[in-house]
Amino acid sequence: MKCQRWALPLVFGYLLSSMPMLVAQVDDTNTPQAHEVRGAKHTGGKDDIQAIGNRKMGGRGLGNWYSLQHEISVGQGYSQAVEHSVKLVGDPVVTEYVNRIGQNLVRHSDAKVPFTIKVIDSDEINAFALPGGFLYVSSGLLLAAQNEAELAGVMAHEIAHVAARHATRQMTRSQMLNLASIPLIFVGGGIGVAVREAAGLAAPLALTKFSRGFEAEADYLGVQYLYKDGHDPQAFIAFFERVQAQEKQNPGFITKAFSNHPQTTDRIRKTRLEITRILPARETYVVSTSEFDDVKSRLTAMESRRRSTEGGTNRPTLRRKTADDGESNDDYRPTLKRRPN
């Protein structure tokens, strides 16, 4: 479904008209590295994983002009624009599973807003979070992830952006720029292009991704949330290392997958060091479940049916029966896989 061209400008015009017309000094010290320089290892600091949920992250002030309620309102406007421009997955098994994974992560995060989580029907490998807790995961990401922990790792990173209020902090920095292009900060890749074209927007490159400091902070917090939720934090690194390997084989791959926040070798190295430094070792982690495998099978079957339909042939197409073809007595209770010692 295509978004009507007037929808986004009206939404953005209304939201932007309520923004305070001030210029603030930017606090660029709110990063993991700066945090270590300050020696902040006191209770309640970013290193204190026991205090997750009670830590103050990205609050209102000179670096953030938005109240939480205003942030939610902004996110609602952007989410309407996104959903006018993309197709959502309607399979209740898929959507319930992804929502449950995401909400469990939110409960083990510093987020102070409720989350709405939806799955976009797109082969693009992507996930993004809008201000105020509107999280979108592409079906392509689920198919690209090798296990549940990898999927959860990417979602935890996006939840961290919301928990640290990166969107409204970056929007505060951008008040004197082209405000109509701000949505492209959050929505990368082909999905972002679709939203932009539907609204007739043109965004400068500087506004199409978060700052390096915000990305580093989301990495830092995301692996904490992943660990707190019980998933293997190393899976976050494993996923992006595989993305990098595919970039070497297929140049341009990274620009299509996570183009709004690409993982560099340096970021992967820092994240690995931070996992070792702040996360106590556990005997077992959740790596994957049978539910994850079931969801991937359903999405694969959906994709196969779509390709068969788009092929335009009248020849019969044989396929195996899948879980979404009817009632089944199979037991889909999670089967936990544990990391070897």
CORFEN-V745700 format. One record per backbone hydrogen bond with DSSP energy under -1.0 kcal/mol. CO is the residue of the C=O (numbers start at 0). NH is the residue of the N-H. E is the energy in kcal/mol with one decimal. If there is no record, write none. Layout:
BEGIN
co	nh	e
CO	NH	E
CO	NH	E
END
This chain:
BEGIN
co	nh	e
3	6	-1.6
5	9	-1.7
6	10	-2.2
7	11	-3.2
8	12	-2.7
9	13	-2.2
10	14	-2.3
11	15	-3.2
12	16	-1.6
14	17	-1.0
15	18	-1.5
19	21	-1.5
28	30	-1.8
30	34	-2.5
31	35	-1.9
32	36	-1.9
33	37	-1.9
34	39	-1.8
35	38	-1.3
38	40	-1.6
41	44	-2.0
44	47	-1.3
46	48	-1.4
47	50	-1.3
48	51	-1.1
50	53	-2.7
60	63	-1.1
63	60	-2.6
66	70	-2.4
67	71	-2.4
68	72	-2.0
69	73	-2.4
70	74	-2.5
71	75	-2.3
72	76	-1.7
73	77	-2.0
74	78	-2.7
75	79	-1.9
76	80	-1.5
77	81	-2.4
78	82	-2.5
81	84	-1.6
86	120	-3.2
90	94	-2.4
91	95	-2.3
92	96	-1.8
93	97	-2.4
94	98	-2.3
95	99	-2.3
96	100	-2.4
97	101	-2.4
98	102	-2.9
99	103	-2.1
100	104	-1.7
101	105	-2.4
102	106	-2.1
105	108	-1.7
115	134	-2.5
117	136	-2.3
118	88	-2.8
119	121	-1.5
119	138	-2.6
121	139	-2.1
123	125	-1.1
125	137	-2.4
127	135	-3.0
129	132	-1.3
132	115	-2.8
133	129	-3.1
134	117	-2.2
135	127	-2.2
136	119	-2.5
137	141	-1.3
138	142	-1.9
139	143	-1.7
140	144	-2.1
146	150	-1.6
147	151	-3.0
148	152	-2.1
149	153	-1.8
150	154	-2.1
151	155	-2.7
152	156	-1.8
153	157	-1.7
154	158	-2.5
155	159	-2.1
156	160	-1.4
157	161	-1.4
158	162	-2.9
159	163	-2.5
160	165	-2.5
161	164	-1.2
164	168	-1.8
165	169	-2.7
166	170	-2.6
167	171	-2.0
168	172	-1.4
171	174	-1.1
173	176	-2.1
176	178	-1.4
177	180	-1.6
178	181	-1.6
180	183	-1.5
181	184	-2.6
182	185	-1.2
182	186	-1.4
187	191	-1.5
188	192	-1.7
189	193	-2.2
190	194	-2.2
191	195	-2.5
192	196	-2.9
193	197	-2.2
194	198	-1.4
195	200	-2.6
203	206	-2.0
204	207	-1.9
210	214	-2.2
211	215	-2.6
212	216	-2.1
213	217	-2.3
214	218	-2.2
215	219	-2.3
216	220	-2.7
217	221	-2.5
218	222	-2.0
220	224	-2.3
221	225	-2.4
222	226	-2.2
223	227	-2.9
224	228	-1.9
225	230	-1.9
226	229	-1.4
229	285	-2.9
231	234	-1.4
232	235	-1.1
233	237	-2.4
234	238	-2.3
235	239	-1.5
236	240	-2.4
237	241	-1.8
238	242	-1.8
239	243	-2.2
240	244	-2.1
241	245	-2.0
242	246	-1.6
243	247	-1.5
244	248	-1.4
245	249	-2.8
249	252	-2.0
252	255	-1.0
252	256	-2.3
257	260	-1.2
263	267	-2.3
264	268	-2.3
265	269	-2.4
266	270	-2.4
267	271	-2.2
268	272	-2.0
269	273	-2.4
270	274	-2.2
271	275	-1.8
272	276	-2.2
273	277	-2.5
274	278	-1.6
285	231	-1.7
286	148	-2.7
288	292	-1.4
289	293	-2.2
290	294	-2.6
291	295	-2.3
292	296	-2.0
293	297	-2.2
294	298	-2.4
295	299	-2.6
296	300	-2.3
297	301	-2.3
298	302	-2.5
299	303	-2.3
300	304	-2.4
301	305	-2.1
302	306	-2.4
303	307	-2.2
304	308	-2.3
305	309	-2.7
306	310	-1.2
308	311	-1.0
321	324	-1.9
336	286	-1.0
END
